[in-house]
Amino acid sequence: MRGLLLAGFLILFAACRSHPPRAALFDPREEGRAALEWETVGRPLPDPADLLPPGGPYRLGPGDEIVIYRLNARENDPNASLRTFVMPDGFVHFDLAPPVLARGRTVGELSAALTEALRPYYRRPDVSAVLHAAKSRRYAILGKVNSPNVYQLDQPTTLLDAIARAGGIELAGGTGTTEELADLSRALLSRDGRLLPVDFEALVNRGDMRFNVYLHDQDFIFLPPKSTLEILVLGGVGTPKAVGWREGQGLIGAISEADGLLPNAYTRRVLLIRGSFTEPRVAVINLADILRGRATDVPVLPGDVLYIPNSPWERLERYIDVIVSTAAFTVAANEGVRFVEGADGETVRPDLPQP
């Protein structure tokens, strides 16, 4: 019996000695655990068609100034000609004709429409409309240029033409230097609610003409300031916005200032974007582990973009394009230039894309 007890004790003692030691507890405050793996995501070049002047005949729009002639009118007829504008509703008024739609038509098409509209009142009406001044097409250039404004697109205009027309990029005054105040790495050109892949740094500083695109009606150019101490927190948070940056701030603090996470936020693959909008560097972070205390918080820097998705994602290249577009438009909105009043009160508005 004593032998059996001794043998059992020896087996129990050996089992205790062979059990692996307990792992050290993880301290989320410990430094040196937040090393990130960064991936640079290149964006495509502009469409070659954007490097050519817009083609096709000019189509009229509200504000265009036109002159209308009734060619076979009697001498001294006071209704033989009229200098007028395309009205805000897109129509023109001439002689006895009812309102005739001009918006979207060429001057030739408008001439034919006016001729038909006057047939009930004249035996052989023959009307000719001539464009006197193109005023319906506009583009906006705002931010750190010397004359930010909304300009008429009255002739073929490239991006460099637009910057020059706005007086060039604003420089630091009183410092004896020629330092540009615009952050060209985050400048944007918006068209129809989408961000064109234009590298402003390459165009302005290196003369890379592959990015000197021609402007279209309602294009929106924004050159943000260099001096920013903000972080953009976007996606699945209570209030997507720019939050102020402070020394030592991490992801958790930035998310807290954006009113926390939404219930459906997908935290296993959160994106931290750093650098230019044309070649952003991206790190994929497991925020869920940070929230559970299994990993350290990640410090953020001024200009970073933190994006919390609302669902799992796969292709980074496709996803990053929407995020960069959203971030660029948010930068513009935070500078107070999302809505810009044109000369006639019409609003120029760069629509935000929806991820």
Stockholm file with secondary structure:
# STOCKHOLM 1.0

chainA/1-355         MRGLLLAGFLILFAACRSHPPRAALFDPREEGRAALEWETVGRPLPDPADLLPPGGPYRLGPGDEIVIYRLNARENDPNASLRTFVMPDGFVHFDLAPPVLARGRTVGELSAALTEALRPYYRRPDVSAVLHAAKSRRYAILGKVNSPNVYQLDQPTTLLDAIARAGGIELAGGTGTTEELADLSRALLSRDGRLLPVDFEALVNRGDMRFNVYLHDQDFIFLPPKSTLEILVLGGVGTPKAVGWREGQGLIGAISEADGLLPNAYTRRVLLIRGSFTEPRVAVINLADILRGRATDVPVLPGDVLYIPNSPWERLERYIDVIVSTAAFTVAANEGVRFVEGADGETVRPDLPQP
#=GR chainA/1-355 SS CHHHHHHHHHHHHHHHHHSCCCCCCCCTTCSSCCCCCEEECCCCCCCGGGGSCCCSCCCCCTTCEEEEEETTCCTTCTTSEEEEECCTTSEECCTTSCCEECTTCCHHHHHHHHHHHHTTTCSSCCEEEEEEECCSCEEEEEESBSSCEEEECCSCCBHHHHHHHTTSBCBCSSSSSCCBCBCGGGCEEEETTEECCCCHHHHHHHCCGGGCCBCCTTEEEEECBSCCCEEEEEESBSSCEEEECCTTCBHHHHHHHTTCBCTTCCCSSEEEEESCSSSCEEEEECHHHHHTTSSCCCBCCTTCEEEECSSCCCCHHHHHHHHHHHHHHHHHHHTTCSSEECTTSCEECCCCCCC
#=GC SS_cons         CHHHHHHHHHHHHHHHHHSCCCCCCCCTTCSSCCCCCEEECCCCCCCGGGGSCCCSCCCCCTTCEEEEEETTCCTTCTTSEEEEECCTTSEECCTTSCCEECTTCCHHHHHHHHHHHHTTTCSSCCEEEEEEECCSCEEEEEESBSSCEEEECCSCCBHHHHHHHTTSBCBCSSSSSCCBCBCGGGCEEEETTEECCCCHHHHHHHCCGGGCCBCCTTEEEEECBSCCCEEEEEESBSSCEEEECCTTCBHHHHHHHTTCBCTTCCCSSEEEEESCSSSCEEEEECHHHHHTTSSCCCBCCTTCEEEECSSCCCCHHHHHHHHHHHHHHHHHHHTTCSSEECTTSCEECCCCCCC
//
